[in-house]
């Protein structure tokens, strides 16, 4: 049972994808399989979380090969929380794509690829082996490439080429880093690496070098300051059902790997990493939010905000106290949901009005009041206004920063919050508040069926908003769990003992 | 590229390739070989056939199933009918094909189905261990030994899955590229 619980978040999407391949000709069957897989995945990941919450870290050895030799799968609170958030997001995106994605793309394997992408997310979160982590990131990269290029319009191919080129570079850095680690320490199992780097025989300079390779690799994947430029260039090109999922979760998986490695393995030389992370976090926040301020397209503003929010997650790692890491974890969960939801809302708007340009939109407050409320909640959550979810993450990070007297980074983060409100207000003013600009009325006419579709598109947005409100208004259990997860992360002995059975 | 030498040679080579690929597949556990390389060797046969005769001919030769059947009688139960149909298609097919009531259907095996079958076999070989309380991909071996092929066990199922997967992918690539 123990082994089954950890494997289920990997097996369910995999079997879903395989069954969808068997029904290659029938989109309807793929949809049914997909929804079943999503529901099962959600249930399985909740079961995993409850199990870990009761019994501590769970591990399994694939193929019964014992720990430092075989592939280990480890589920601790942090990974289980990301898996759950991923499955909630997957479900919402999935519901959205049934009506929100054109038939041609659905026929050419959208559903199997989406499930394989979720498989990659679960795998990257659950693996306890460095090379296996690399393989899961390859799975993510290939699926994102297929999804971004699916449909083959000109801007999509342009975005896909940028995305793939830079991410292949990141993958190479990752491989070099893995090579250096294996060459110096002679192991790839994360738990054994954590033991080996703490022995006096370890060579600190080489380990630092490997750590920097990992920082560059996952820095590109997570879109950290000097390496983020590919993200706003590619994330807005595919249809919204695709970019919502990719934008919501893939960069955060990079962030997950960064937090995992820099709390477990590369912790020996914190005089180097902590100032570096602090500087990177500050620049990522500021540059991202400034980039967003200069944009005039719904999706591009949101894409730049992904970069800025990554800075907050990195800030938790830079402060490196239990509270800060907990803040980071909470912020990742909050951000995955809110960002996906905002992208989905932009998709609903575009489905109704056929454009993402702020100049051409307007007057939605009168036409779609429900959507306006949903956007209002999500945007305020993103900006971090008190009762909503973003506030708690930022509050924990700021408090942790004040506790260890890192005033500069806290001030930067608070200023960036203000700028985020400015951006969200810009979208609010342009899309919802201002009078509708005069356009050709023929473009706006919707048939009865299209109106029904548009109403159905609200469903996933409402579901996501309920989850966002839940983790915002009833934050206590989520925050408590994030703190437990942070303690597990910072107390590496727990992880090492669970894997190596000492 | 239709040359008579290749076209004649390929007829003898195809069974050779396939037998050798199956041999490579089964010896892979303790010697060089296995599902991936076996699948590649096996797909060479189909690639050569496509190169000489074109993709349509390859599909007609290897990837079409002839199925026979008659419509279900109104008073016949569904399960009985299904079993009848299975028997008709397995047992004494030649004779059945000449039967006047029989209808003839051609089913094309798409390469995506081969891929899916391969993936399914590979994953399921891992799940077998999981269901009996062992970790994923725990191996079960039989006690007896088959002369050329070796000891059967669940890992051979995994290799078989990889074999089918590789053949399916190569076929798909070959068909797409040769049609352009």
Contacts between the chains, C-beta under 8 A, distances in Angstrom:
chain1	res1	chain2	res2	distance
A	1	B	133	7.5
A	3	B	130	5.9
A	3	B	133	7.4
A	3	B	134	7.0
A	3	B	135	4.8
A	3	B	136	6.4
A	4	B	130	5.6
A	7	B	130	6.0
A	7	B	136	5.0
A	11	B	123	7.2
A	11	B	127	6.8
A	11	B	136	8.0
A	14	B	119	7.9
A	14	B	123	5.8
A	15	B	123	6.8
A	17	B	119	7.9
A	18	B	116	5.5
A	18	B	119	4.8
A	18	B	120	5.0
A	18	B	123	6.8
A	19	B	116	7.9
A	21	B	112	5.7
A	21	B	113	7.6
A	21	B	115	6.4
A	21	B	116	3.6
A	21	B	119	7.2
A	22	B	113	6.6
A	22	B	116	4.9
A	22	B	120	7.9
A	24	B	110	6.8
A	24	B	112	4.8
A	24	B	113	7.4
A	24	B	116	7.8
A	60	B	135	5.0
A	60	B	136	6.7
A	61	B	135	5.2
A	62	B	126	8.0
A	62	B	135	6.1
A	62	B	136	5.2
A	62	B	137	5.2
A	63	B	135	6.7
A	63	B	136	7.3
A	63	B	137	4.1
A	63	B	138	6.3
A	63	B	139	6.8
A	64	B	129	7.7
A	64	B	134	6.3
A	64	B	135	5.2
A	64	B	137	7.9
A	64	B	138	4.8
A	64	B	139	7.5
A	73	B	136	7.9
